[in-house]
């Protein structure tokens, strides 16, 4: 036993590994994920008090953030309280432990005494668990959830009792599909600067809502841009975000989009997340599952031109014309994308988030929606 943590080992990629041997350096990782995981475990159980974490870089240049042991424990306890996790339970760690999301899964396990099952981040991590093994708690990114739900084995989600989903917004049709699983799921809101999530959006079950609820003791207010300012008890000062929200109360909000994603086209400011929501509805109706996003590219006349960026090699003209008609009935003239950029493979940050700026540089076709 190491300190108050009740388990002597963790299960990782098909084998049990002794925590004592990880801390002593006798056990080394066989994959990059294992190396990151073992390194953090060694630091944690060696009593380290300050940790350096790099942001994902999905909304700008990656930054180095320093956080303390006590701050991480405080964050973990709020999640444990909000989700009603119990000491006798287990968790699945299947997102990169180099970043805050994966590290905080480990801290929650150490703080509460959860048994850890860990697998290299992959599209369908539940498949990697031992046959018949269920876990009480897991954290996924949207791509993993979409893969699991689209695998024809939706019942795999029911091997997890409670799941948080973060790292990127969840597409509407994916959230709707979660209504049919027993696993209770929450979308998360947070960032490295807040030491993982500070708010949860219940996606299914009796507590299903259409807004985020702050974790206990956390509150928010708006700045002059209608962006959220967070007051977090374990942080020394408020966190000013670039997230435009509808603030229902100091503890509840609806996320509307990123201030730094707003596109100024012809002097009119448009919110790409609003456009993406409409496009997602059309994609869902059409059974089209390609990844996409809306972006502004330089235009000599408009300043910025709204375009739809799709991860695809080709796309049918009839599909694009139908999409245009669908959007024309729901969006203003300025909001409707002026064209579609096709990209064979989206550029991603190190932890799997879409890098929009790099992606638009790699398009191979520019087609009209009309």
BAMAR-804441 format. One record per residue (C-alpha): x, y, z; residue in three letters; residue number from 1; chain. Coordinates in nm, 3 decimals, padded with zeros to 5 digits. Last residue first. Layout:
east/north/up/aa/i/ch
X/Y/Z/Ala/NUM/A .
...
***
This chain:
east/north/up/aa/i/ch
-02.516/02.589/-05.448/Unk/370/A .
-02.271/02.459/-05.187/Unk/369/A .
-01.969/02.551/-05.400/Unk/368/A .
-01.649/02.344/-05.392/Unk/367/A .
-01.293/02.404/-05.278/Unk/366/A .
-01.075/02.092/-05.302/Unk/365/A .
-00.745/01.970/-05.155/Unk/364/A .
-00.755/02.143/-04.815/Unk/363/A .
-00.435/02.133/-04.607/Unk/362/A .
-00.412/02.492/-04.487/Unk/361/A .
-00.763/02.469/-04.345/Unk/360/A .
-00.647/02.190/-04.113/Unk/359/A .
-00.356/02.385/-03.962/Unk/358/A .
-00.582/02.667/-03.845/Unk/357/A .
-00.855/02.432/-03.721/Unk/356/A .
-00.639/02.205/-03.507/Unk/355/A .
-00.894/01.936/-03.421/Unk/354/A .
-00.837/01.789/-03.075/Unk/353/A .
-00.658/01.454/-03.048/Unk/352/A .
-00.420/01.499/-02.757/Unk/351/A .
-00.120/01.603/-02.965/Unk/350/A .
-00.324/01.851/-03.165/Unk/349/A .
-00.502/01.734/-03.477/Unk/348/A .
-00.488/01.809/-03.849/Unk/347/A .
-00.798/01.683/-04.028/Unk/346/A .
-00.750/01.414/-04.290/Unk/345/A .
-00.859/01.423/-04.655/Unk/344/A .
-00.963/01.789/-04.638/Unk/343/A .
-01.249/01.923/-04.851/Unk/342/A .
-01.322/02.295/-04.829/Unk/341/A .
-01.688/02.385/-04.871/Unk/340/A .
-01.830/02.710/-05.005/Unk/339/A .
-02.002/03.039/-04.921/Unk/338/A .
-02.113/02.906/-04.583/Unk/337/A .
-02.459/03.037/-04.480/Unk/336/A .
-02.424/03.277/-04.187/Unk/335/A .
-02.425/03.602/-04.386/Unk/334/A .
-02.745/03.514/-04.571/Unk/333/A .
-02.920/03.442/-04.243/Unk/332/A .
-02.978/03.088/-04.124/Unk/331/A .
-03.266/02.839/-04.104/Unk/330/A .
-03.437/02.811/-04.444/Unk/329/A .
-03.114/02.883/-04.632/Unk/328/A .
-02.941/02.612/-04.426/Unk/327/A .
-03.161/02.332/-04.560/Unk/326/A .
-03.140/02.461/-04.918/Unk/325/A .
-02.760/02.476/-04.893/Unk/324/A .
-02.745/02.123/-04.749/Unk/323/A .
-02.956/01.993/-05.035/Unk/322/A .
-02.720/02.158/-05.284/Unk/321/A .
-02.422/02.005/-05.101/Unk/320/A .
-02.571/01.654/-05.111/Unk/319/A .
-02.658/01.694/-05.480/Unk/318/A .
-02.299/01.792/-05.556/Unk/317/A .
-02.170/01.474/-05.391/Unk/316/A .
-01.865/01.482/-05.167/Unk/315/A .
-01.509/01.375/-05.231/Unk/314/A .
-01.197/01.313/-05.023/Unk/313/A .
-01.367/01.390/-04.694/Unk/312/A .
-01.308/01.570/-04.362/Unk/311/A .
-01.532/01.870/-04.425/Unk/310/A .
-01.454/02.243/-04.380/Unk/309/A .
-01.756/02.470/-04.426/Unk/308/A .
-01.667/02.824/-04.527/Unk/307/A .
-01.755/03.173/-04.405/Unk/306/A .
-01.556/03.442/-04.587/Unk/305/A .
-01.354/03.693/-04.388/Unk/304/A .
-01.275/04.053/-04.487/Unk/303/A .
-01.582/04.053/-04.710/Unk/302/A .
-01.430/04.183/-05.036/Unk/301/A .
-01.067/04.069/-05.022/Unk/300/A .
-01.156/03.743/-04.842/Unk/299/A .
-00.947/03.571/-04.575/Unk/298/A .
-01.089/03.250/-04.438/Unk/297/A .
-01.351/03.210/-04.165/Unk/296/A .
-01.427/02.862/-04.036/Unk/295/A .
-01.712/02.617/-03.989/Unk/294/A .
-01.632/02.264/-03.874/Unk/293/A .
-01.660/01.911/-04.008/Unk/292/A .
-01.621/01.544/-03.922/Unk/291/A .
-01.786/01.302/-04.163/Unk/290/A .
-02.089/01.117/-04.024/Unk/289/A .
-02.354/01.160/-04.297/Unk/288/A .
-02.678/00.977/-04.215/Unk/287/A .
-02.872/01.244/-04.403/Unk/286/A .
-03.088/01.346/-04.106/Unk/285/A .
-02.779/01.356/-03.885/Unk/284/A .
-02.581/01.557/-04.139/Unk/283/A .
-02.867/01.807/-04.164/Unk/282/A .
-02.885/01.849/-03.785/Unk/281/A .
-02.505/01.882/-03.768/Unk/280/A .
-02.521/02.161/-04.026/Unk/279/A .
-02.760/02.357/-03.804/Unk/278/A .
-02.537/02.310/-03.499/Unk/277/A .
-02.229/02.404/-03.701/Unk/276/A .
-02.392/02.734/-03.800/Unk/275/A .
-02.456/02.822/-03.435/Unk/274/A .
-02.099/02.716/-03.347/Unk/273/A .
-01.964/02.942/-03.623/Unk/272/A .
-02.105/03.256/-03.453/Unk/271/A .
-02.141/03.540/-03.700/Unk/270/A .
-02.024/03.900/-03.672/Unk/269/A .
-02.141/04.123/-03.958/Unk/268/A .
-01.896/04.377/-04.104/Unk/267/A .
-01.881/04.198/-04.439/Unk/266/A .
-01.786/03.878/-04.259/Unk/265/A .
-01.648/03.904/-03.906/Unk/264/A .
-01.618/03.543/-03.789/Unk/263/A .
-01.637/03.457/-03.418/Unk/262/A .
-01.394/03.175/-03.335/Unk/261/A .
-01.199/03.381/-03.077/Unk/260/A .
-01.521/03.446/-02.885/Unk/259/A .
-01.580/03.071/-02.863/Unk/258/A .
-01.933/02.932/-02.872/Unk/257/A .
-02.281/02.928/-02.720/Unk/256/A .
-02.236/02.733/-02.394/Unk/255/A .
-02.554/02.734/-02.186/Unk/254/A .
-02.514/02.834/-01.824/Unk/253/A .
-02.586/02.742/-01.463/Unk/252/A .
-02.416/02.827/-01.130/Unk/251/A .
-02.429/03.207/-01.128/Unk/250/A .
-02.772/03.185/-01.295/Unk/249/A .
-02.895/03.134/-01.653/Unk/248/A .
-02.575/03.272/-01.807/Unk/247/A .
-02.595/03.236/-02.184/Unk/246/A .
-02.235/03.174/-02.279/Unk/245/A .
-01.954/03.305/-02.497/Unk/244/A .
-01.634/03.122/-02.408/Unk/243/A .
-01.312/03.325/-02.426/Unk/242/A .
-01.244/03.267/-02.057/Unk/241/A .
-01.143/03.493/-01.770/Unk/240/A .
-01.038/03.273/-01.476/Unk/239/A .
-01.088/03.440/-01.136/Unk/238/A .
-00.789/03.453/-00.898/Unk/237/A .
-00.602/03.230/-00.649/Unk/236/A .
-00.759/02.900/-00.767/Unk/235/A .
-00.903/02.641/-00.523/Unk/234/A .
-01.233/02.827/-00.481/Unk/233/A .
-01.303/02.869/-00.854/Unk/232/A .
-01.463/03.193/-00.969/Unk/231/A .
-01.509/03.167/-01.345/Unk/230/A .
-01.558/03.456/-01.586/Unk/229/A .
-01.767/03.357/-01.887/Unk/228/A .
-01.774/03.562/-02.205/Unk/227/A .
-02.061/03.799/-02.280/Unk/226/A .
-01.800/04.034/-02.434/Unk/225/A .
-01.842/04.287/-02.150/Unk/224/A .
-01.764/04.015/-01.894/Unk/223/A .
-02.014/03.760/-01.766/Unk/222/A .
-02.038/03.588/-01.427/Unk/221/A .
-01.962/03.242/-01.293/Unk/220/A .
-01.971/03.028/-00.983/Unk/219/A .
-01.787/02.730/-00.832/Unk/218/A .
-01.868/02.605/-00.479/Unk/217/A .
-02.009/02.269/-00.591/Unk/216/A .
-01.944/02.193/-00.961/Unk/215/A .
-02.116/02.429/-01.202/Unk/214/A .
-02.423/02.310/-01.391/Unk/213/A .
-02.420/02.310/-01.772/Unk/212/A .
-02.738/02.342/-01.978/Unk/211/A .
-02.988/02.137/-02.181/Unk/210/A .
-03.070/01.897/-01.898/Unk/209/A .
-03.098/01.522/-01.835/Unk/208/A .
-03.134/01.446/-01.460/Unk/207/A .
-03.365/01.148/-01.513/Unk/206/A .
-03.118/00.975/-01.743/Unk/205/A .
-02.926/01.132/-02.028/Unk/204/A .
-02.690/01.414/-02.124/Unk/203/A .
-02.618/01.579/-01.788/Unk/202/A .
-02.404/01.887/-01.855/Unk/201/A .
-02.118/01.925/-01.606/Unk/200/A .
-01.915/02.225/-01.490/Unk/199/A .
-01.565/02.294/-01.354/Unk/198/A .
-01.372/02.052/-01.572/Unk/197/A .
-00.997/01.995/-01.559/Unk/196/A .
-00.749/02.201/-01.356/Unk/195/A .
-00.915/02.538/-01.423/Unk/194/A .
-00.620/02.652/-01.640/Unk/193/A .
-00.614/02.313/-01.817/Unk/192/A .
-00.969/02.370/-01.935/Unk/191/A .
-01.329/02.321/-01.832/Unk/190/A .
-01.674/02.217/-01.943/Unk/189/A .
-01.777/01.853/-01.931/Unk/188/A .
-02.046/01.655/-02.109/Unk/187/A .
-02.213/01.409/-01.872/Unk/186/A .
-02.317/01.049/-01.926/Unk/185/A .
-02.508/00.793/-01.720/Unk/184/A .
-02.448/00.450/-01.872/Unk/183/A .
-02.786/00.288/-01.940/Unk/182/A .
-02.775/00.370/-02.311/Unk/181/A .
-03.056/00.493/-02.538/Unk/180/A .
-03.041/00.861/-02.450/Unk/179/A .
-02.676/00.848/-02.556/Unk/178/A .
-02.791/00.854/-02.919/Unk/177/A .
-02.916/01.211/-02.866/Unk/176/A .
-02.574/01.329/-02.751/Unk/175/A .
-02.422/01.174/-03.062/Unk/174/A .
-02.679/01.347/-03.283/Unk/173/A .
-02.598/01.683/-03.126/Unk/172/A .
-02.220/01.659/-03.172/Unk/171/A .
-02.019/01.667/-02.849/Unk/170/A .
-01.804/01.977/-02.802/Unk/169/A .
-01.433/01.906/-02.753/Unk/168/A .
-01.201/01.778/-02.479/Unk/167/A .
-01.483/01.627/-02.279/Unk/166/A .
-01.709/01.331/-02.206/Unk/165/A .
-01.772/01.215/-01.849/Unk/164/A .
-01.893/00.862/-01.795/Unk/163/A .
-02.090/00.679/-01.525/Unk/162/A .
-02.181/00.310/-01.499/Unk/161/A .
-01.950/00.174/-01.771/Unk/160/A .
-02.011/-00.174/-01.917/Unk/159/A .
-02.332/-00.021/-02.052/Unk/158/A .
-02.131/00.168/-02.312/Unk/157/A .
-02.043/-00.168/-02.469/Unk/156/A .
-02.416/-00.223/-02.526/Unk/155/A .
-02.387/00.007/-02.828/Unk/154/A .
-02.202/-00.270/-03.008/Unk/153/A .
-02.286/-00.184/-03.369/Unk/152/A .
-01.962/00.011/-03.378/Unk/151/A .
-02.125/00.351/-03.426/Unk/150/A .
-02.194/00.403/-03.056/Unk/149/A .
-01.839/00.303/-02.962/Unk/148/A .
-01.685/00.517/-03.238/Unk/147/A .
-01.896/00.820/-03.146/Unk/146/A .
-01.800/00.781/-02.779/Unk/145/A .
-01.431/00.759/-02.866/Unk/144/A .
-01.447/01.061/-03.094/Unk/143/A .
-01.625/01.263/-02.824/Unk/142/A .
-01.335/01.224/-02.575/Unk/141/A .
-01.387/00.977/-02.292/Unk/140/A .
-01.363/00.968/-01.913/Unk/139/A .
-01.464/00.660/-01.718/Unk/138/A .
-01.640/00.558/-01.396/Unk/137/A .
-01.796/00.246/-01.248/Unk/136/A .
-01.611/-00.015/-01.451/Unk/135/A .
-01.727/-00.344/-01.601/Unk/134/A .
-01.509/-00.643/-01.691/Unk/133/A .
-01.687/-00.914/-01.890/Unk/132/A .
-01.383/-00.991/-02.102/Unk/131/A .
-01.085/-00.786/-01.982/Unk/130/A .
-01.097/-00.425/-02.107/Unk/129/A .
-00.965/-00.348/-02.455/Unk/128/A .
-01.309/-00.334/-02.617/Unk/127/A .
-01.395/-00.049/-02.380/Unk/126/A .
-01.114/00.156/-02.540/Unk/125/A .
-01.288/00.199/-02.876/Unk/124/A .
-01.109/00.470/-03.078/Unk/123/A .
-00.779/00.442/-02.892/Unk/122/A .
-00.600/00.594/-02.593/Unk/121/A .
-00.373/00.324/-02.445/Unk/120/A .
-00.556/00.131/-02.175/Unk/119/A .
-00.589/00.181/-01.800/Unk/118/A .
-00.797/00.001/-01.536/Unk/117/A .
-00.757/00.171/-01.200/Unk/116/A .
-00.923/00.063/-00.873/Unk/115/A .
-01.067/00.374/-00.709/Unk/114/A .
-00.927/00.491/-00.374/Unk/113/A .
-01.099/00.830/-00.355/Unk/112/A .
-00.799/01.064/-00.386/Unk/111/A .
-00.582/00.819/-00.584/Unk/110/A .
-00.860/00.745/-00.835/Unk/109/A .
-00.951/01.112/-00.868/Unk/108/A .
-00.581/01.194/-00.919/Unk/107/A .
-00.553/00.931/-01.194/Unk/106/A .
-00.856/01.068/-01.379/Unk/105/A .
-00.705/01.414/-01.324/Unk/104/A .
-00.396/01.313/-01.516/Unk/103/A .
-00.600/01.199/-01.814/Unk/102/A .
-00.792/01.525/-01.849/Unk/101/A .
-00.493/01.745/-01.763/Unk/100/A .
-00.264/01.625/-02.041/Unk/99/A .
00.022/01.375/-02.051/Unk/98/A .
-00.222/01.119/-01.914/Unk/97/A .
-00.373/01.077/-02.262/Unk/96/A .
-00.726/00.940/-02.248/Unk/95/A .
-00.817/00.580/-02.160/Unk/94/A .
-00.830/00.569/-01.780/Unk/93/A .
-01.116/00.339/-01.677/Unk/92/A .
-01.235/00.363/-01.318/Unk/91/A .
-01.327/00.131/-01.033/Unk/90/A .
-01.547/00.152/-00.722/Unk/89/A .
-01.502/00.074/-00.352/Unk/88/A .
-01.432/00.439/-00.262/Unk/87/A .
-01.766/00.567/-00.401/Unk/86/A .
-01.847/00.822/-00.675/Unk/85/A .
-02.150/01.047/-00.626/Unk/84/A .
-02.103/01.236/-00.951/Unk/83/A .
-02.096/01.588/-00.804/Unk/82/A .
-01.905/01.483/-00.492/Unk/81/A .
-01.632/01.293/-00.679/Unk/80/A .
-01.604/01.581/-00.927/Unk/79/A .
-01.561/01.831/-00.644/Unk/78/A .
-01.310/01.604/-00.470/Unk/77/A .
-01.093/01.582/-00.782/Unk/76/A .
-01.071/01.959/-00.815/Unk/75/A .
-00.960/01.991/-00.452/Unk/74/A .
-00.704/01.712/-00.500/Unk/73/A .
-00.564/01.888/-00.806/Unk/72/A .
-00.539/02.217/-00.619/Unk/71/A .
-00.366/02.046/-00.323/Unk/70/A .
-00.105/01.889/-00.551/Unk/69/A .
-00.024/02.221/-00.709/Unk/68/A .
-00.064/02.341/-01.065/Unk/67/A .
00.175/02.493/-01.316/Unk/66/A .
00.056/02.558/-01.672/Unk/65/A .
00.281/02.546/-01.978/Unk/64/A .
00.117/02.689/-02.287/Unk/63/A .
00.033/02.542/-02.627/Unk/62/A .
-00.011/02.815/-02.895/Unk/61/A .
-00.376/02.880/-02.969/Unk/60/A .
-00.726/02.735/-02.942/Unk/59/A .
-00.642/02.365/-02.990/Unk/58/A .
-00.303/02.406/-02.822/Unk/57/A .
-00.358/02.113/-02.584/Unk/56/A .
-00.229/02.290/-02.273/Unk/55/A .
00.097/02.167/-02.122/Unk/54/A .
00.106/02.052/-01.758/Unk/53/A .
00.375/02.120/-01.498/Unk/52/A .
00.322/01.974/-01.153/Unk/51/A .
00.394/02.109/-00.805/Unk/50/A .
00.381/01.917/-00.476/Unk/49/A .
00.580/01.599/-00.543/Unk/48/A .
00.524/01.343/-00.268/Unk/47/A .
00.696/01.041/-00.425/Unk/46/A .
00.350/00.892/-00.474/Unk/45/A .
00.254/01.166/-00.716/Unk/44/A .
00.584/01.183/-00.906/Unk/43/A .
00.595/00.806/-00.958/Unk/42/A .
00.231/00.798/-01.066/Unk/41/A .
00.298/01.083/-01.310/Unk/40/A .
00.591/00.900/-01.468/Unk/39/A .
00.396/00.573/-01.479/Unk/38/A .
00.112/00.735/-01.672/Unk/37/A .
00.336/00.923/-01.915/Unk/36/A .
00.545/00.611/-01.982/Unk/35/A .
00.232/00.398/-02.014/Unk/34/A .
00.085/00.634/-02.271/Unk/33/A .
00.413/00.642/-02.465/Unk/32/A .
00.410/00.262/-02.473/Unk/31/A .
00.599/-00.013/-02.284/Unk/30/A .
00.623/00.187/-01.963/Unk/29/A .
00.888/00.120/-01.704/Unk/28/A .
00.866/-00.097/-01.393/Unk/27/A .
01.166/-00.113/-01.157/Unk/26/A .
01.157/00.266/-01.118/Unk/25/A .
01.091/00.257/-00.743/Unk/24/A .
00.755/00.430/-00.788/Unk/23/A .
00.650/00.194/-01.068/Unk/22/A .
00.768/-00.110/-00.870/Unk/21/A .
00.567/-00.001/-00.565/Unk/20/A .
00.264/00.055/-00.789/Unk/19/A .
00.281/-00.305/-00.907/Unk/18/A .
00.158/-00.363/-01.263/Unk/17/A .
-00.135/-00.587/-01.352/Unk/16/A .
-00.151/-00.686/-01.719/Unk/15/A .
-00.370/-00.642/-02.027/Unk/14/A .
-00.296/-00.285/-02.128/Unk/13/A .
-00.280/-00.154/-01.771/Unk/12/A .
-00.435/-00.301/-01.458/Unk/11/A .
-00.321/-00.109/-01.150/Unk/10/A .
-00.139/-00.238/-00.847/Unk/9/A .
-00.118/-00.230/-00.467/Unk/8/A .
-00.464/-00.085/-00.413/Unk/7/A .
-00.579/00.093/-00.094/Unk/6/A .
-00.434/00.443/-00.154/Unk/5/A .
-00.375/00.588/00.194/Unk/4/A .
00.001/00.607/00.157/Unk/3/A .
00.125/00.348/-00.090/Unk/2/A .
00.000/00.000/00.000/Unk/1/A .
***
